[in-house]
Amino acid sequence: MGHIRRFLIYTHKSEYDLSNNDVRGYLISLLDDRGKSHAYVNQAISSIKFLFGEVLKQRKKTNDLPRPKKQHKLPEVLSQNEVKTILKSVQNTKHQLMLLITYSAGLRVSEVVNLKIRDIDSERMLIRVSQAKGRKDRYTLLSPVALELLRQYWKQYRLKDWLFPGETEGNHLTERSVQKVFETACKKAGILKDVSVHSLRHSFATHLLEAGTDLRYIQELLGHSNSKTTEVYYRKEVFI
């Protein structure tokens, strides 16, 4: 029951202290922060309903839980100027770097927090994404701007393993922490669009497309194993 295990890890609560709001918060994080598909979220809902109904005997807590419907709505995309404004609003070097790399490398938030120092190849100007979605390794871009900020960050923090270590020694930063940083930055930057940190990945692909980058190359950078996964989001020069 992997979905139940991940849900309990997310809440950091005893199963008997869980509430309807805990479930809703987790489902929102799957869709928004982690960019999971609606099919994946529906599977999670079924598992969580089983936990509450059959194990905890608290079926009422999930009776009114809506299931996400398949959406055809395109994601909000930030302009290049909006991205710059968001990055400039962040003063903390670590926080600014993780948002910059998310955008400039087109990474999922789960991929950003799992980066290690050894994944940065400054000679080839590449970032290695290890065991990404689909358990496949891939390479994506390391921008000169990100490399310069990375060098400043290195001098400041003298890292050992994780590129973005968390508060607990030996662990990386959580996905939720990255989302909070992004939300705060958007407020400071005056961004009113309905965006999440995953929107930086959308924007990365869109800006490459607008610059004339080949579809197949964008597919490789995003880590889509099937070209149809990329093409299905192609609407008036917009990608996921």
Sequence and secondary structure as in RCSB ss.txt:
>XXXX:A:sequence
MGHIRRFLIYTHKSEYDLSNNDVRGYLISLLDDRGKSHAYVNQAISSIKFLFGEVLKQRKKTNDLPRPKKQHKLP
EVLSQNEVKTILKSVQNTKHQLMLLITYSAGLRVSEVVNLKIRDIDSERMLIRVSQAKGRKDRYTLLSPVALELL
RQYWKQYRLKDWLFPGETEGNHLTERSVQKVFETACKKAGILKDVSVHSLRHSFATHLLEAGTDLRYIQELLGHS
NSKTTEVYYRKEVFI
>XXXX:A:secstr
 HHHHHHHHHHTS GGG  HHHHHHHHHIIIIIS   HHHHHHHHHHHHHIIIIIS  GGGGTT           
    HHHHHHHHHT   HHHHHHHHHHHHHT  HHHHHT BGGGEETTTTEEEETT TTS  EEEE  HHHHHHH
HHHHHHH  SSBSSB SSTT B  HHHHHHHHHHHHHHHT  S   TTHHHHHHHHHHHHTT  HHHHHHHHT S
SHHHHHTT SSS   
